[in-house]
Amino acid sequence: MSKAIRIHTHGGPEVLVYEDANPGRPGEGEVLMRQTAIGLNFLDAYYRSGLYPAPNGLPLIPGSEAAGIVVEVGPRVDWLKAGDRVAYTMPVGAYCEERVVPAARLVKVPDGVSDEQAAALMLKGLTAEYLLRRTYGVKLGDTILFHAAAGGVGLIAGQWAKHLGATVIGTVGSDEKAALAKKHGYDHVINYRTTDFVAAVAELTKGAKCDVVYDSVGVDTFNGSLDCLKPRGLLALFGQSSGPVPPFNLGLLAQKGSLYITRPTLFTYIAQRADLEAAAEALFSAVASGVVDVQINQRFALADAAKAHAALEGRQTTGTTILLP
Ligand SMILES: NC(=O)c1ccc[n+]([C@@H]2O[C@H](COP(=O)([O-])OP(=O)(O)OC[C@H]3O[C@@H](n4cnc5c(N)ncnc54)[C@H](OP(=O)(O)O)[C@@H]3O)[C@@H](O)[C@H]2O)c1
């Protein structure tokens, strides 16, 4: 019998249970795939804890990105066949050995990109793509601040932003992480556990501050992020690893210099098939040309997903983490 990780109740990593799961057969427009690598994401912890509501209630199979091999193709799928290497990102359902997936959400994995890399890239890499190219078009001469620079999204984003010509400032929670971020595109890295990052950004930019701040840390960094922006700068708040930002007074945006703020999510940016294809092509080209090197720094068996969640939420991981079915 095929296996999956399910949650039957919200809670800590201990609610992740490894058990039997029948994937079913592919219907019209669907594909059965055997998964070979599954990416670990903070999003998975939000669904596990209940911060994000389960789309179809409990029980829930978490997991938001994976790669594998097509096993069987359902009716009306003419562009895929058994044996093709494919990958996807969807909000939930990836923590399993086999899965039926809508073909419209799949992309073919090009030669030269491994299954593990594809699994790591589909959510984290496509997030870097839309944040740097579409939420705000990073360009030569820009100064950007990216929090959690040594994380899964952070290491990909640093390399890509540097390639786009920006001065890239990152924040991290340890000196080891600072050294890693510096090898991945960041010009300047601030340990925000020991240094006031607002003062450090002001000093590094000689008071000019940043065109855009990418903040996935949330409550702990939000106010400081606003203070790192130039007048009319943009804050892209795209996560809450330290906890959600409470409601705040919009008048602050005027006081701090007519600032902009957005709370984007990848799934809006790839909802249309054409957008998914264009974004995946840009991402895989960035990997093939060496602009982005994907760091897979931790591997866990799928059955040990609870250990992987504890490591991610305990700030013990760097780069990306893969679960192996
Ligand atoms: N909106 C979207 O489209 C989208 C898509 C993908 C990811 N995200 C968000 O992007 C963020 C990064 O995702 P990821 O999967 O690549 O994770 P990650 O960055 O590898 O891990 C999260 C990092 O956040 C930092 N952090 C700061 N305060 C923390 C705290 N109190 N508890 C735990 N971690 C804390 C830690 O790095 P330091 O120790 O260096 O501080 C930690 O390693 C997450 O918030 C995720 O939800 C959003």
The ligand as an SDF file (V2000), in Angstrom:
LIG
                    3D

 48 52  0  0  0  0  0  0  0  0999 V2000
    3.6510   34.2440    0.0570 N   0  0  0  0  0  0  0  0  0  0  0  0
    4.2630   33.3260   -0.6720 C   0  0  0  0  0  0  0  0  0  0  0  0
    3.9980   33.2110   -1.8770 O   0  0  0  0  0  0  0  0  0  0  0  0
    5.2830   32.4370   -0.0410 C   0  0  0  0  0  0  0  0  0  0  0  0
    5.8410   31.3980   -0.7700 C   0  0  0  0  0  0  0  0  0  0  0  0
    6.8730   30.6470   -0.1810 C   0  0  0  0  0  0  0  0  0  0  0  0
    7.3070   30.9370    1.1100 C   0  0  0  0  0  0  0  0  0  0  0  0
    6.6900   31.9380    1.7950 N   0  0  0  0  0  0  0  0  0  0  0  0
    7.1460   32.3050    3.1460 C   0  0  0  0  0  0  0  0  0  0  0  0
    8.5290   32.5590    3.0720 O   0  0  0  0  0  0  0  0  0  0  0  0
    9.1340   32.2290    4.3120 C   0  0  0  0  0  0  0  0  0  0  0  0
   10.3270   31.3720    4.0360 C   0  0  0  0  0  0  0  0  0  0  0  0
    9.8820   30.0590    3.6960 O   0  0  0  0  0  0  0  0  0  0  0  0
   10.9090   28.8420    3.6680 P   0  0  0  0  0  0  0  0  0  0  0  0
   10.0720   27.6180    3.5440 O   0  0  0  0  0  0  0  0  0  0  0  0
   11.9840   29.1410    2.6750 O   0  0  0  0  0  0  0  0  0  0  0  0
   11.4990   28.8790    5.1510 O   0  0  0  0  0  0  0  0  0  0  0  0
   12.9840   29.2730    5.6270 P   0  0  0  0  0  0  0  0  0  0  0  0
   13.2690   30.6840    5.2210 O   0  0  0  0  0  0  0  0  0  0  0  0
   13.9240   28.2170    5.2040 O   0  0  0  0  0  0  0  0  0  0  0  0
   12.7980   29.1720    7.1810 O   0  0  0  0  0  0  0  0  0  0  0  0
   12.2630   30.2480    7.8960 C   0  0  0  0  0  0  0  0  0  0  0  0
   13.3720   31.1160    8.4870 C   0  0  0  0  0  0  0  0  0  0  0  0
   12.7510   32.2380    9.0830 O   0  0  0  0  0  0  0  0  0  0  0  0
   13.6140   32.7510   10.0670 C   0  0  0  0  0  0  0  0  0  0  0  0
   12.8790   33.0800   11.2830 N   0  0  0  0  0  0  0  0  0  0  0  0
   12.8650   34.2970   11.8570 C   0  0  0  0  0  0  0  0  0  0  0  0
   12.1430   34.2790   12.9810 N   0  0  0  0  0  0  0  0  0  0  0  0
   11.6970   33.0160   13.1290 C   0  0  0  0  0  0  0  0  0  0  0  0
   10.9250   32.3750   14.1330 C   0  0  0  0  0  0  0  0  0  0  0  0
   10.4480   33.0420   15.2110 N   0  0  0  0  0  0  0  0  0  0  0  0
   10.6530   31.0640   13.9890 N   0  0  0  0  0  0  0  0  0  0  0  0
   11.1050   30.3790   12.9260 C   0  0  0  0  0  0  0  0  0  0  0  0
   11.8590   30.9330   11.9340 N   0  0  0  0  0  0  0  0  0  0  0  0
   12.1610   32.2460   12.0500 C   0  0  0  0  0  0  0  0  0  0  0  0
   14.6620   31.6630   10.3420 C   0  0  0  0  0  0  0  0  0  0  0  0
   15.8910   32.1020    9.7720 O   0  0  0  0  0  0  0  0  0  0  0  0
   16.9350   32.9340   10.6930 P   0  0  0  0  0  0  0  0  0  0  0  0
   17.3620   32.0090   11.7950 O   0  0  0  0  0  0  0  0  0  0  0  0
   18.0180   33.2780    9.7640 O   0  0  0  0  0  0  0  0  0  0  0  0
   16.1820   34.1220   11.2130 O   0  0  0  0  0  0  0  0  0  0  0  0
   14.1600   30.4610    9.6000 C   0  0  0  0  0  0  0  0  0  0  0  0
   15.2030   29.6220    9.1310 O   0  0  0  0  0  0  0  0  0  0  0  0
    8.0460   31.6200    5.1830 C   0  0  0  0  0  0  0  0  0  0  0  0
    7.5190   32.6100    6.0320 O   0  0  0  0  0  0  0  0  0  0  0  0
    7.0130   31.1910    4.1720 C   0  0  0  0  0  0  0  0  0  0  0  0
    5.7190   31.1490    4.7090 O   0  0  0  0  0  0  0  0  0  0  0  0
    5.7080   32.6800    1.2500 C   0  0  0  0  0  0  0  0  0  0  0  0
  1  2  1  0
  2  3  2  0
  2  4  1  0
  4  5  1  0
  4 48  2  0
  5  6  2  0
  6  7  1  0
  7  8  2  0
  8  9  1  0
  8 48  1  0
  9 10  1  0
  9 46  1  0
 10 11  1  0
 11 12  1  0
 11 44  1  0
 12 13  1  0
 13 14  1  0
 14 15  2  0
 14 16  1  0
 14 17  1  0
 17 18  1  0
 18 19  2  0
 18 20  1  0
 18 21  1  0
 21 22  1  0
 22 23  1  0
 23 24  1  0
 23 42  1  0
 24 25  1  0
 25 26  1  0
 25 36  1  0
 26 27  1  0
 26 35  1  0
 27 28  2  0
 28 29  1  0
 29 30  1  0
 29 35  2  0
 30 31  1  0
 30 32  2  0
 32 33  1  0
 33 34  2  0
 34 35  1  0
 36 37  1  0
 36 42  1  0
 37 38  1  0
 38 39  2  0
 38 40  1  0
 38 41  1  0
 42 43  1  0
 44 45  1  0
 44 46  1  0
 46 47  1  0
M  CHG  2   8   1  16  -1
M  END
$$$$
